[in-house]
Amino acid sequence: MAAVVCLIAVTSRAEAASFDCDAAELAADEKAICENRKLNDADVRMVTTFDLLSGLLAMGARGTLQDQQAAWLKERQACGGDADCIGRAYEKRMLELDQAYKNISRPL
């Protein structure tokens, strides 16, 4: 999966996360991500991996992946501003995305 994930050059705080860190109304988890470089980088890796994986999946599987992502986002939001909890949520989601990648049907 590492070959699939691209490194992204992050130039500003407002563009780094998968959401706008300069938005007026940020949830507690989003604030924590914007303020913590490690979490911000985890967010960028996760959303990049999710986007790439979505492009590889057929429609039905893509819908399932999107549903799983929405459920995961609720889990991350439940962490509030707890950076350790958010970090564990990203680790868990990356394992799930890696597993989804490994399970893609490939021609022989």
C-alpha positions as CSV (number, residue, x, y, z in Angstrom):
1,M,0.0,0.0,0.0
2,A,2.9,2.3,0.6
3,A,3.5,2.5,-3.2
4,V,-0.1,3.8,-3.6
5,V,0.2,6.5,-0.9
6,C,1.8,9.7,-2.2
7,L,3.7,12.1,0.0
8,I,2.0,15.5,0.0
9,A,4.0,18.7,0.5
10,V,2.2,20.7,3.1
11,T,2.7,24.4,2.7
12,S,0.2,26.0,5.0
13,R,-1.9,25.2,8.0
14,A,-5.1,26.0,6.2
15,E,-4.5,23.6,3.4
16,A,-2.9,20.7,5.3
17,A,-5.8,18.8,6.7
18,S,-8.7,17.3,4.7
19,F,-10.8,20.3,5.9
20,D,-10.2,24.0,6.2
21,C,-8.4,24.7,9.4
22,D,-9.3,28.4,9.0
23,A,-13.0,27.7,9.0
24,A,-15.0,29.7,11.6
25,E,-16.7,26.7,13.1
26,L,-14.4,23.8,13.8
27,A,-15.3,20.8,15.9
28,A,-13.0,19.9,18.8
29,D,-11.4,17.0,16.9
30,E,-10.8,19.2,13.9
31,K,-9.1,21.9,16.1
32,A,-6.9,19.2,17.6
33,I,-5.9,18.0,14.2
34,C,-5.1,21.5,12.9
35,E,-3.0,22.2,16.0
36,N,-1.0,18.9,16.0
37,R,1.3,18.3,13.1
38,K,1.4,14.5,13.6
39,L,-2.5,14.3,13.5
40,N,-2.6,16.7,10.6
41,D,-0.1,14.4,8.7
42,A,-2.2,11.4,9.6
43,D,-5.3,13.1,8.3
44,V,-3.6,13.9,5.0
45,R,-2.3,10.3,4.6
46,M,-5.8,8.9,5.5
47,V,-7.7,11.1,3.1
48,T,-5.2,10.5,0.3
49,T,-5.3,6.7,0.8
50,F,-9.1,6.8,0.9
51,D,-9.4,8.8,-2.3
52,L,-6.9,6.6,-4.1
53,L,-8.7,3.4,-2.9
54,S,-12.1,4.8,-3.8
55,G,-10.9,5.2,-7.4
56,L,-9.8,1.5,-7.5
57,L,-13.1,0.1,-6.3
58,A,-16.3,-0.8,-8.2
59,M,-19.4,1.2,-7.5
60,G,-20.9,-1.2,-4.8
61,A,-17.6,-1.6,-3.0
62,R,-17.0,2.2,-3.2
63,G,-20.4,2.9,-1.6
64,T,-19.5,0.5,1.2
65,L,-16.2,2.2,1.7
66,Q,-17.9,5.6,1.9
67,D,-20.3,4.3,4.5
68,Q,-17.5,2.9,6.5
69,Q,-15.7,6.3,6.2
70,A,-18.8,8.1,7.5
71,A,-19.0,5.7,10.5
72,W,-15.3,6.1,11.2
73,L,-15.6,9.9,11.1
74,K,-18.2,9.7,13.9
75,E,-15.8,7.6,15.9
76,R,-13.1,10.2,15.4
77,Q,-15.5,13.0,16.3
78,A,-16.3,11.2,19.5
79,C,-12.7,11.7,20.6
80,G,-13.3,15.4,20.9
81,G,-10.0,17.2,21.4
82,D,-8.2,14.1,22.8
83,A,-5.1,13.8,20.6
84,D,-4.3,10.3,21.7
85,C,-7.8,9.1,20.9
86,I,-7.7,10.8,17.5
87,G,-4.3,9.3,16.8
88,R,-5.6,5.8,17.6
89,A,-8.6,6.4,15.4
90,Y,-6.3,7.2,12.5
91,E,-4.2,4.2,13.1
92,K,-7.3,2.0,13.1
93,R,-8.6,3.5,9.9
94,M,-5.3,3.1,8.1
95,L,-5.3,-0.6,9.0
96,E,-8.8,-0.9,7.7
97,L,-7.9,0.9,4.4
98,D,-4.8,-1.2,4.0
99,Q,-6.9,-4.3,4.4
100,A,-9.5,-3.1,1.9
101,Y,-6.6,-2.5,-0.6
102,K,-5.3,-6.0,0.0
103,N,-8.8,-7.5,-0.7
104,I,-9.2,-5.8,-4.1
105,S,-9.8,-8.4,-6.8
106,R,-7.0,-8.4,-9.3
107,P,-6.7,-10.2,-12.6
108,L,-4.1,-13.0,-12.5
